[in-house]
Amino acid sequence: IHFYKRPMFLFILFTFLSKCVAQVPADNPSQSSSPESPTQLDPNHPPVLPTPWVEDGVTHQDVYKLGVKGQYATIPLRTDGYDHLSTFCYSSVPLSIYMFWSSASMKMDLPSNNYQVYIGPNVTSVSSLAQASESAWFYSQLPWRSKEFKLSPFEDVCIGVQTMEEYTITLQWKYVNYMMVVVTLSGMALFWMAPTLCRNTFFHYTTGISLGLLMSVVLLTYLAQRRFKQSLFSWVGVAYSFSVYLMTRTWFNIKEYMTEQYIHLLVGYVLVAGIISFAVVYRMGPPSNPRTINLIQWAMQAVSLVMVVMSSYHQPASLLLSLTMITWAAIPASLKSGVNTQIRKRFFKPQVKLLSEDEYNTQAHAETKKALEQLKNFCRSPDSKPWKTVTRLRSPGRFAEFIEGSPHLTEAEVMEYSHWDYNTDDEDGHDDDIYTDEEEADEDASDDNMD
């Protein structure tokens, strides 16, 4: 029994989504009608101005507080030629189950990539990170750049941007992030369908080709390691790190490679890598060992649980949902089936219509006639093997007459039945006793003794 296959589960999910969209708290940032994109700023909504920010007895300047959806701040161009640090802080909202799929982000409108970003829980941590980057002789940055910073709606966070150029940063707030909804439902579907998918040949091929497209560099490094028989702690470890670096850099800059300048190279890579991956998967074949299949199933379910947990910023609720899925899967199917049967018997009793005597007799006559016709048709067909059947019968002639259309009862049997029915009629007014076979035998024996 799987609750995800029941219409009641879909109804509950639809009701929950409707409440998420309709029941918006009065102090929630999503109430604002301001636009989400910084390129479509509301002229009636003035930009946020910097205010002095006091933390731990220290006053910080150029701090902007963004707390309502659509609020934005515009930082002018620096004329002194030096990078300047501006901090943008977001205040959290209370946890609520109706905000399970809520999300927040700050989107920066800056044409160039000449900027540094520091993220921390407060202004002091952001300032400390900025000072550490200036004083350290080596300060590494991530290999990708993003101008949209994801935030948890339930946590206070501050983002520091250091640059000399002019830019605008806007707070975006989604009460229901439909991408997160898709991830949650996909994780739940993958968890329950893992036992079937891991044994499906089509899914095996599609997964192998997808892994070949996404992790081709890592797979080549693995093949090189096996070919040269090198340890993971040798130069192969550096090769793995470089492979992961290239893979993540390509993924976060995929939009740049999908332009007209590189699109032909991207299509060529997809075709070549897809064909090679298909050939390798075809050569290896689907797994057949039961333990291997179990490992694949458990790995898929582990990935699905991670998807469910990471699909919401409401971590207690998403973790509880994952634990509920694990608990439900651990319950034996026989126990769930028994409970479901008892619930249906107790709360959803079927409506049984009782038949009257006339209806019972009419239905019995109709069904008997129908069954006899089916028996005649079967006996006439070659599948019944009539000659073999005739050798086993006591009166083959009567069987042949029945097949040709004669009644299944003889006149003597009809008269005997009618005579027995007449003698056992309850409406004749006699008070004759009815005996069992043993009692009737005892009665006959006593009569003989009396004689």
CORBEL-V403194 format. One record per residue. SS is DSSP state (2 for helix, 1 for strand, 0 for the rest). Layout:
# CORBEL-V403194
SS ; SS
This chain:
# CORBEL-V403194
0 ; 0 ; 2 ; 2 ; 2 ; 0 ; 2 ; 2 ; 2 ; 2 ; 2 ; 2 ; 2 ; 2 ; 2 ; 2 ; 2 ; 2 ; 2 ; 2 ; 2 ; 2 ; 0 ; 0 ; 0 ; 0 ; 0 ; 0 ; 2 ; 2 ; 2 ; 0 ; 0 ; 0 ; 0 ; 0 ; 0 ; 0 ; 0 ; 0 ; 0 ; 0 ; 0 ; 0 ; 0 ; 0 ; 0 ; 0 ; 0 ; 0 ; 1 ; 1 ; 1 ; 1 ; 1 ; 0 ; 0 ; 1 ; 1 ; 1 ; 1 ; 1 ; 1 ; 1 ; 1 ; 0 ; 0 ; 0 ; 0 ; 0 ; 0 ; 1 ; 1 ; 1 ; 1 ; 0 ; 0 ; 0 ; 0 ; 0 ; 0 ; 0 ; 0 ; 1 ; 1 ; 1 ; 1 ; 1 ; 1 ; 1 ; 0 ; 0 ; 0 ; 0 ; 0 ; 0 ; 2 ; 2 ; 2 ; 0 ; 0 ; 0 ; 1 ; 1 ; 1 ; 1 ; 1 ; 1 ; 1 ; 0 ; 0 ; 0 ; 0 ; 0 ; 0 ; 1 ; 1 ; 1 ; 1 ; 1 ; 0 ; 0 ; 2 ; 2 ; 2 ; 2 ; 2 ; 2 ; 2 ; 2 ; 2 ; 2 ; 2 ; 2 ; 2 ; 0 ; 0 ; 0 ; 0 ; 0 ; 0 ; 0 ; 0 ; 0 ; 0 ; 0 ; 0 ; 1 ; 1 ; 1 ; 1 ; 0 ; 0 ; 0 ; 0 ; 0 ; 1 ; 1 ; 1 ; 1 ; 1 ; 1 ; 1 ; 0 ; 0 ; 0 ; 1 ; 1 ; 1 ; 1 ; 1 ; 1 ; 1 ; 1 ; 0 ; 0 ; 0 ; 2 ; 2 ; 2 ; 2 ; 2 ; 2 ; 2 ; 2 ; 2 ; 2 ; 2 ; 2 ; 2 ; 2 ; 2 ; 2 ; 2 ; 2 ; 2 ; 2 ; 0 ; 0 ; 0 ; 2 ; 2 ; 2 ; 2 ; 2 ; 2 ; 2 ; 2 ; 2 ; 2 ; 2 ; 2 ; 2 ; 2 ; 0 ; 2 ; 2 ; 2 ; 2 ; 2 ; 2 ; 2 ; 2 ; 2 ; 2 ; 2 ; 2 ; 2 ; 0 ; 0 ; 0 ; 0 ; 0 ; 0 ; 2 ; 2 ; 2 ; 2 ; 2 ; 2 ; 2 ; 2 ; 2 ; 2 ; 2 ; 2 ; 2 ; 2 ; 2 ; 2 ; 2 ; 2 ; 0 ; 2 ; 2 ; 2 ; 2 ; 0 ; 0 ; 0 ; 0 ; 0 ; 2 ; 2 ; 2 ; 2 ; 2 ; 2 ; 2 ; 2 ; 2 ; 2 ; 2 ; 2 ; 2 ; 2 ; 2 ; 2 ; 2 ; 2 ; 2 ; 2 ; 2 ; 2 ; 0 ; 0 ; 0 ; 0 ; 0 ; 2 ; 2 ; 2 ; 2 ; 2 ; 2 ; 2 ; 2 ; 2 ; 2 ; 2 ; 2 ; 2 ; 2 ; 2 ; 2 ; 2 ; 2 ; 2 ; 2 ; 2 ; 0 ; 0 ; 0 ; 0 ; 2 ; 2 ; 2 ; 2 ; 2 ; 2 ; 2 ; 2 ; 2 ; 2 ; 2 ; 2 ; 2 ; 2 ; 2 ; 2 ; 0 ; 0 ; 2 ; 2 ; 2 ; 2 ; 2 ; 2 ; 2 ; 2 ; 2 ; 2 ; 2 ; 2 ; 2 ; 2 ; 2 ; 0 ; 0 ; 0 ; 0 ; 0 ; 0 ; 0 ; 0 ; 0 ; 2 ; 2 ; 2 ; 2 ; 2 ; 2 ; 2 ; 2 ; 2 ; 2 ; 2 ; 2 ; 2 ; 2 ; 2 ; 2 ; 2 ; 2 ; 2 ; 2 ; 2 ; 2 ; 2 ; 2 ; 0 ; 2 ; 2 ; 2 ; 0 ; 2 ; 2 ; 2 ; 2 ; 2 ; 0 ; 0 ; 0 ; 0 ; 0 ; 2 ; 2 ; 2 ; 2 ; 2 ; 2 ; 2 ; 2 ; 2 ; 0 ; 0 ; 0 ; 0 ; 0 ; 0 ; 2 ; 2 ; 2 ; 2 ; 2 ; 2 ; 2 ; 2 ; 2 ; 2 ; 2 ; 2 ; 2 ; 0 ; 0 ; 0 ; 0 ; 0 ; 0 ; 0 ; 0 ; 0 ; 0 ; 0 ; 0 ; 0 ; 2 ; 2 ; 2 ; 2 ; 2 ; 2 ; 2 ; 2 ; 2 ; 2 ; 2 ; 2 ; 2 ; 2 ; 0
